[in-house]
Amino acid sequence: MFNKKVEEAINHQIEKEAYSSQLYLSMASWAHKNGYSGSATFLYLQAEEERMHMLKLFKYINDRSGHAIVPKVDQPPTEFESISKIYEQVLTHERHITASINNLVGVCIDERDFTTNMFLQWYVQEQIEEEANAQGIIDRLHLMGSDSSLMYMFDKDMGVFHPAAAAAKGKGAASEA
């Protein structure tokens, strides 16, 4: 039987992953509406990735004979100050998710659920990547300084920055050859 305390903690993480997906979807919509098509592409893909993270946890609970619960998700903000502020919020949010994953791993260790602990190591590694990507984006924005003419190039690059976008672009190039 699946440990109920671990099941409850994972269900709580499912809620956080669902909110992450909705948050990034809202950011993508704002970016799209405000002419940042590259950033919108990046954020739409990020929203889908977060949904995948949620589903992976959802299926894990059910595979372990637990009961995954479809979460109620709060509506994220719909307006943002700027594209730079969006990416700063992405980093802050990813740090929050990292802390949550670390707490979840702690519950597994406390409950001696080493199987789930091993499963969660994928999320631990994923959060390292998520934070590094967000920090890298912010670093690029800082390098641009106040030169708004560089924003076009930055935004264009964001359309292919996400690993899923890069993979799709690579497949397209391979199929065209």
ABEGO torsion letter per residue (X at the ends): XBBAAAAAAAAAAAAAAAAAAAAAAAAAAAAAAAGBAAAAAAAAAAAAAAAAAAAAAAAAAAAAGBBBBBBBBBBBBABBABAAAAAAAAAAAAAAAAAAAAAAAAAAAAAGBAAAAAAAAAAAAAAAAAAAAAAAAAAAAAAAEABAAAAAAAAAAAAAABAAAAAAAAAAAAAAX
